[in-house]
Amino acid sequence: MWKDKIKKDLITNEKERNSLKDQVLISLRNVKANFRKSLLILLFTLCFLFFLIMGKYNVVRLWFPQLSTIVEHSQMNADQDLCVLLDKYTGELKLSNSNATNEDYCVPTKSGTETYTNNMIIGLVSLLPHFITGALVNKVGKKALLVTLCLISAGAISGVRWANSRTAVVALFSLDIAITQSIKSLIQAVTIEFFPTAVRTLTISLVMTFARIGTLVGNVLFPILLDIQCIIPFFSMAGIMTFVTLVTLFLPKKKEK
């Protein structure tokens, strides 16, 4: 009889601990760690960095096929760099739209084999930085590597504006996409390192939410800025990476105990 009573009490206590109310209280207690001043400031900083980095990364990655198609069907030389080409293309597009009638219909420019080949090149080049950064991160540290990669990315995306050959366009886009992908991985590593295990999943979820919002905003703004003038979006992205470089200088070095 006493054994049955003890077993019944244990089952009752276990049910009480596993009730919805207790689970909510435990979750809130775990989340409370994120609201310490030092971690809260770091959380906002990382969310903002991911908003900028992923916005810029996905703009370059997702719009490259369209830009490559325009380059593929145009002639590039020393007097006609990428921005001259794009400004000419958008100008002709505006003119054709203004003169269009109801009887006219849109004939899209199809991507050729060169565009698909260029995307394959970018995919292969994007694999290399993972091996390089993996070997260097323990030797030079995350912060120094982040600063270096951000400066390289800023230089590559601003250099696209003066690219006057198809090879230069593919090389600079490949370099920028590969480097930005490594920056994204390093920022994720910083996020995992500085936040306790209890709130790590929540932190990653918040950071990636801001990253997706940045992707959405970037892809809406890019064609608008490109329609105004070619140099505006490319110099804006270079400015974003320069700003990210400055922010990473203030990231903490060691994990808080």
Disulfide bonds with the S-S distance in Angstrom:
Cys83-Cys230 2.15
